[in-house]
Amino acid sequence: MNVIRTVLIAAAVLGAPLATAQTGPKLKVGLMLPASGTYAALGTAIENGFKLYVAEHGGKLAGREIEFAQVDDESDPAKATDNVNKLIKRDSVDVLVGSVHSGVAMAMAKVARDTGTPLIVPNAGAAAVTGSMCAPNIFRSSFSNWQPGYAMGEVMALKGYKSVVTITWKYAAGDESVGGFKDAFEKGGGKVIKELSLAFPDVEFQALLTEIAAAKPDAVYTFFAGGGAVKFVKDYAAAGLKKSTPLYGAGFLTDGTLEAQGADAEGLLTTLHYADDLGTPRDNAFRLAYAKAYQIQPDVYAVQGYDAAQMLAAGLTAVKGDLSKKAEFNAAIEKAKIDSPRGAFTLSRSHNPVQDIYLRKVVGKQNKLVGLASRALADPGLGCRM
Ligand code: BEZ
């Protein structure tokens, strides 16, 4: 036996028990995100953000080495229960993180409630997740669909628009985004004169754009995201509507999409809990680290993934990595102040971020901060009984 081999074996034998004693067993995080379909890029950004935070902490949270099990959920609610059960039963994950699509997240929330597995939702804004399905072990690091919609309703009412047509995908995210918009816009004296929609993830917008032109509203409010948002913004401009009928939206319309939308997105105003030029030391440091790690600029989805990891860290730190202390773990996340690149936020009683919503304007390849649309906006959390 040569000397090097002897030393390696001795190190493995002596080192393995030592390492276990110092760090405890690995903690397995089940990442359930889309890696294909119209929301694929959103899934990648969330994964990048989550893994960046873990890497910044040496691959460990509260002393426990983090490992991952992953599934591509394809943003398909019909496959969601099977997919989440794969993570829980086949991969024995300790924690669930997902997903982007509201319908998928609702299926995850049901399984999380039934099994008691901690769930952190890093995007999907379905009201039910922090409403009728709320639970001590379910948290969201992102937003409710209602929040950016409500903020834009206030902005557009203040601008003096009286008649608006809405257009979106017909599922929880679109319906709730438009619902939030309508709540505030009609309270402010405006009227939604037509609500247009198409099935998710269809992108045949032509017939609906013709209806918008015929209705001649003062402006249009929309929820689209990912690949669908790219196509919608381009089709809206190509139909000549950008010049005649101002287009507004929840900020997903222009987040992570500007390279592909090019000049057709220039000048669009949207509302969201992030902007590309917040200029705070916290956000500057995050943006620098993200760009260094991935050679691409971060977007709102990257921030939400990063903050999901911060929330997990807050819970784990309070229980020194011992996830069997469920009540203490949950209470620590519930009480945490998350030092987010978007600005610090806390969670509502139903575990949804209470956060500032910014008005942003597309200038070149950035969603630039125009001002604060809504300060510390909380989702109503309707139907939540813990
Ligand atoms: C949702 O399904 O909740 C959603 C998807 C993409 C962006 C924002 C919300």
Boltz pocket constraint, residues with backbone or C-beta under 6 A from the ligand:
constraints:
  - pocket:
      binder: B
      contacts: [[A, 39], [A, 100], [A, 101], [A, 102], [A, 103], [A, 123], [A, 124], [A, 125], [A, 126], [A, 145], [A, 173], [A, 225], [A, 252]]
      max_distance: 6.0
